Amino acid sequence: MLICKCGNSSRGWCLCCAVGNACLLSVVVQEIRKQPVAALTPVVISMEETLAEQILSRVCSIHLCCSVCVRVCLCVFACDQVCVHLCVCLRVYCSQYLSPLSVYPDVSLHRQQSLPHRPTIPMVARIADQNTSGTPAMTEREASRLDKFRQVLAGPNTDLEELRKLSWSGIPRQVRPITWKLLSGYLPANTERRESTLQRKRQEYFGFIEQYYDSRNDEHHQDTYRQIHIDIPRTNPLIPLFQQASVQEIFERILFIWAIRHPASGYVQGINDLVTPFFVVYVFEYIKEEVENFDVSSLQEETLRNIEADSFWCMSKLLDGIQDNYTFAQPGIQRKVKALEELVSRIDETVHVHMQQYEVEYLQFAFRWMNNLLMRELPLRCTIRLWDTYQAEPEGFSHFHLYVCAAFLVRWRKEILDERDFQGLMILLQNLPTMHWGNEEVSVLLAEAYRLKFAFADAPNHYKR
């Protein structure tokens, strides 16, 4: 247990002591309490830089504007909610948007180095070749599954129900792009209508670019664009593909246009992560080599435009189903985190009680799980495999994800029970050792999530004892 300078030991460092400026917090609280709840939005916008950047630059030694953390804190100040406590260690809470290595370098590095030695697996490369075996060479079983996909896709009207059944266990790389477009609802089941639909939607997207993108530096939109511009370089920073200037410009356009067209939520940190699986999968549609170090400038301009537009529309389809995760105060995430807590208390009371004993609140670690759909917890290759099932599962991103998170948490039961203090538990939960995970581990996770859904989802009081 960390002991704060002011003597508070209930959660760790107090906000004001961690910042090193007790006056800052008191001024913020006084200003916020003067505002009615309905007036919070402009306050959030005006205080993001002065509050979040000052706090995070001092505590984490990183220049970061954490708008989501600020929004949550402001809601607590204004509404006197108790779901988030100011006494929670700020370094832990705000690391929802930081690499754990940046926050706890020594402990995090030691935890990863303590894993058994295994061959290094690229974060992205050959993700689609790992259909079931995890090896680049296609097995007889994989070839048979690929044939089944092609048969379903070959008809004049694709049987979407059959396609979902096949996709639940993973989609071969060769047909993943078209399958994702069909399952997301971006493309129609009718084969003859697909090409015209693609042309129309791609033209529509670039029409949005012409209409809106030049306004990114206008006074009304500059805060949104600035936040996107800050976040893009942090998106999968260890993958060279996403550090290319042309790729970052694509992401900026996609995120800005989406934010402008969805004013109820606007841009929220975490949405930037949701572009990457679509982008990678649709790049794979045009190349055969590994994508991690692929130079997208070698693609024709028209091809890159197609990838950009397709990524935008499919990300939009995903977000349409979970938009309340990103509206003001993020009520969707609040509900899902609460549901996760209640579900875990039913399926593994020992783990639940252990975390309660050391005063670990689910919001402190599971907020990121819901906000980023576990993308910060899993390698990108695993995320893509996970999304195969999410797109095949009814309400996969909005409902089934809850059971995946529950299965994911309980998967680390032994490690959780071995930790005997708040700090150790938080370090573990925000730096789970999944860097060597592949399709086998994801398949086991999904199977357990399906079992939990089957056991609990249809029971009206399944969270209650």
N, C-alpha and C positions, 0 to 999 in steps of 0.2 A: 504494500500500500504506500503510495506517495503521500508525503506530508507537505502541505502548502506552507509558504512562508508565514501566512496569517494564522496557521494552526488548524486549518480545516483539513480533515482527513477522510471525509465521507466519500469523496469521489476523486481526489487528487488535486492538482493545481487549480486554484481559483482563476477565473478569467482575468481579473484585474492584476493579480500577482504574476501570472504568466506573461502578461503584456509588459509588466513593469511600469505601468502608469495607472494608478488607481483612479485618477480623475477621468480618464477616458470613458470608463464604463459608466460612471455616475452621470456624466454629461449625456451619453447615449440614452440611458434609461430615462432621464428626465425629459429629453426631447421626444422620445417615442411615446411616453405616457401622456404627452400633451395632444397626441394625434388620435382621432377616432379610428376604429378598425378600418373603415372604408377608405381612409386616407393613407394607408400604409404603403401602397404601391409606389407613389412618388418618393416616399421617404427611403424605401429600399434602394431606388435608383440613385438618389442623391448621396446615400451614405455608403454605398458599396466600396468606393475607393478609399474614403477616409477611414472607415472602420476596418474592413476586411484586409486591405493591403497593409495597413499599419500593423495590425495584429499578426498576420501571418508572416510578414517579413521579419518581425522581431522574434516570434516564437519558433518558426520553422526555417528562418534564414532563406526563404524562397519568396520571390516576387509572385504573388498569386492573389487574384481577386475571386474569392469564394462566394459567389452570389447566393448559392443555395443555402450554405451555412448561415449567411446573413439573414436570408428570408426566414429561416426557421427560428433563429434567435429573436428576430423582431416580432414574430408572431407570439412567441412566448412572453416577451416583455409586455406586449399590448393586451393580450388576452388572459394573462396570468395562468396559462396552462402549465402543467407540471410534467409534460411528456419529455421535455428536454431541460436539463438542469445546468445552470451556469457553472456549477462546481465540477462538472465533468471536465476532465483534462482536455484543454483546448487542442493540444497537439494530437490527441487521439481522435477527437471529434472531427477536426478539420482535415485529418488525413483521409477522410472519405474521398478527397480529390488529390491525394498525393501518393506517390509510391511509398510503401512502408519502408523501403531502403532509405528514403530521404528523411524519415522521421526517427527511425530507430536503426541506424546503420549497423552498429555492432551486433545487436541481438538478431536482427533480421538476416544478416549475412551468415551468422553462425547457424541459424536454424536451417537455412538452405544447404550449407556445407555439410550439415550432419546427416543429410539424406544418403542412402546407399548409392554408390556410384552406378550411374546408368549412362548409356551413350547419349550425347547431346542431340535433342530433337529440335529442328528449326521451329520457330514460333508459327510461321505460316507455311513454309515450303512443304509441298507434297501433302497438304492437308486433304486434298480431294482424292489422292491416291490411296489414302488409308480408309477404304470403305469398310472393311471388317477386319482385315488381318493386320493392318498397320504397316504393311510392306509395300514398296512401289510396284512390285510385280503383281499382276492381276491373277487371282486364283480362279479355279474352276467355278467355285461358288459365286465369286464376284462377277465373273463373266455371265453366269446364268441370271443373276439379278439385273445386270445391265440389259440383257436381252428382254427381260420382263418389262423394264421401264420403257424401252424403245417400242415394244409392242403396244403398250398402253398409250404412248405419245403419238404413235403412227396413225391412229384412226382419225376420221374426219371430225369427230367430236370426242375430246378426251374425257374419259370416265374419271372425274375428279375424286370420287370416293375411293376407287381402286388405286388411284395415284397416291392418295393420302395413306392408305394401308401399306403400300410399298415404301413410302418415304419415311414412315415412322421409325424404321430401323436403320435409317441412313440412306443418303442419295449418292450414287456414283458421280464422280467429278464430271464425266462427259455429259451428263444430262441435268446436273444441278441447276445451271442458269435458267433453262426453260422451265424446269419443275418449280423453282422458287417463284418465277413470274406467274405461273398458273395458280399455285397454291395461295399466293398473296392476293389474288384477284386483280393483278395488274393486267394480265392477258386473258382473253376469253377462251373458253373450252373449244370453241369452233375454230378449226385450223385455218379456214379461208379468211377469217376476220382478223387474224393475228397481225399480219404485216401492216394492214391499214391502221390498226390500233396502235402499233408501235410508232409508225410515222406520225400519227396525229398527236400522241402523248409527248413524243420527243419535241415536236414543233411547239406544242403548248408550253413545255418547260422552258425552252429558250425564248419564247415570247415573254414569260415571266422575267427572265434575265434582262431583256431589253426594257421591260416596263419598270422594274423595281431596283435593279442592282446599282444603277447610278445614284440612287438615293441613299446609299449606305453611309455617306458622310454628312447627310443632312442632320440637323440638330435633333430631330425626332428619332432618328435611327442610329445615330453614331455610337450610343452606348451599347446597343445590341451588336453592332458590327465589331466594336472594339473588343467585347468579351469573346466573340467567336474568334477573332484574330489572335487573341491571347491563348485560347484553348487549343487551337489546331496543332501547334507544334508539340503539345503534350500528348496528343493522341498516338498511342502506341509508339513512344519515342525510341524503343529499341529495334524497331522494324524499319530498315532503310527505305522501303517503298513509301512510307507515309511521311518521310522527311524530304521528299522531292518537292520542289517549289510548285510544279504544275499540279501535283496531287493535292497539295495544301490549298491551292487556289480553287480547285474543284470543290473541295470540302467547304471552303468559305462560301462559295456561291450556293451550294446545296442548303447549308444551314441557314444562311441569311434569307433565302427565298422562303424556306419553310417557316421561319420565325415571322416574317412579314405577313404571310398568308394565314397565320394562326395567332392572332393578337391576344387571345384568351390566355395563352401560356407564354408566347414569345420564346426566345431561346433560353434554355436552362442548361447549366453544366451537366454533362452526362449524355446529352443528346448527341454530342459530337462522336461518342464511341459507337453509336448505333449505325452510323454510316458505313463503318469499315467492313463488316462482313459482306454487305451487299456489294461494295466496291471490289473486294477481292474476288468474290464469286463471279462477278461479271467481267473482270479482267481475265479470269481463267477461260472465259468463253472464247477468247481470241488468241490465247497462247498455249503452248504445251510445256514450256519450261517452268522452273520454280519462280514463284512470284515475289518472294521476300526481298530479293535484290533486283527485281526486274525494273528496267528503265522504261517508264511509260512514254517517254518522248519518241521511242522507236515505233509506237503505234501511229497509224494514220489519224489525222485530226478528226475525221468523221467517226472513226471507231471510238476515240476517246469521248467525243460528244455523246455517242450512244450510251457508253458506260455511265457517264455522268447523269444523263436523264433517267436511265433505268434505275440507278441507285436512288435518285431523288424520289421517284414515284413509289418504289417498294418500301423505302424508309417511311414515307408518308402513310402508306397503308398500315404499316406496323404501328406507328404513333397514333393513328386514328382510334385504335383499340385501347390505348393506354394513356390518352391525353390528360386524364385527371391526375396522372403521376406528376405532371409538369405545370399545372395551373397554380395560381397563387397559394402558398402554404403547402402545396403538394399533398392534397388530401388523399389521393389514391395510394400514395406510398405510406402515409400514416396508417391507413386502414389495413394495408397488406402486412405491414410490420406487426401490427397488433394481432392480425390473424395468424401470422407465423408464430408469435409467442404462444398463443393459445393452442395451436396445433402441436407444437413441440412439447408443451406441458402434458399433452395427451399421449404422444407416442414415445416419449422418453423423459419421464418425470425426473429421473436422476440427473440428467444433463441440465434440465430446466432449473431444478432446485440448486444445483451447484453454481450456476451463473447468478442466480438470485442471492446466494450466500455471499458472493464477492461483489455484489451490487453492479453487475454488468447488465445494462439495459439493451434490449434488442435493437433499438433505434441507433445505438452507437456503432453497430457493425452491419446490421441488415439494411439500413437506409441505402447504402451503396449497392447492396445486392439487388434491391428493387429498382433503384434509379438507373443502374447500368446493366441490369439483366445478367448479373454475374460476370460481366466481361472483364472486370478488374481482378476477378478471382481465378479465371481460367485462361490458358493460352488461346490465341485466336483460332487455331485449328480445332480446338475443342468447342469453342463457341459456335463455329460453323456447323459442326456435327450436332450440337444441341439444337440449333435453329432448324435443322432438318425436321426434327421431331416437333418443335414448337409450331412450325407451319403446317404440319400434318395433323396436329392435335387441335380439336375445337377450343378456341380461346386459349391457345397455347401460351402466348405472351402475357395475357392478363390473368389467367386462372391457373393453368397447369404449372406456371412458373412458381407459384406459392409452394406446391408440393415438391418441386425440384429443390427449392431453397431449404425446405424442412429435411429432405433426404440428405442434402449437402451438409447441413449442420451436424446431423446425427452421424454422418460418415466419419467425423472427427471426434467421436465420443471419447475414445481413449486419451487422445491428446488434450481434450478439454478437461477431462477429469484429473489429468496429471498436473494441470496448472493450479496453483494455490494462492493466487492473488489477482487483484484487478488488472494490474499492468501486464502481467504475463498472459492473462486471458485475452486482453485486447490486442496485444502484439500477435498472438497466435491467430485470432479470428480475422485480423486484417492482413495477414501474410501467410495464408495456408499454403503448404508446399505442393502445388499442383503443376509446377513447370514441366514435369515429365509425364503428365497425363496424356493419354491418347484415347482412341475410340473405345477401347475395352473399358476403361474407367468411366467414360461418359455413358456407355451402354448400361453398366451396372447402376449408375446413378439414376438414369431414366427409368429403369425397371423398378427400382425401389419407389421412385416418385409415382409411377403408375399404380403400384400396389397401395400406396397411401391414398391416392385419389379414389381408387375403387373402394377402399375401406371407409373413407370419411366424407367424400364430396356429396353424396346423396343423402346423408343423414342431416336433418335440419338442425339438430343440436349437437353436431359432431365435435364442436369445440368445448362443450360443457361436460362436466363429470356427471 
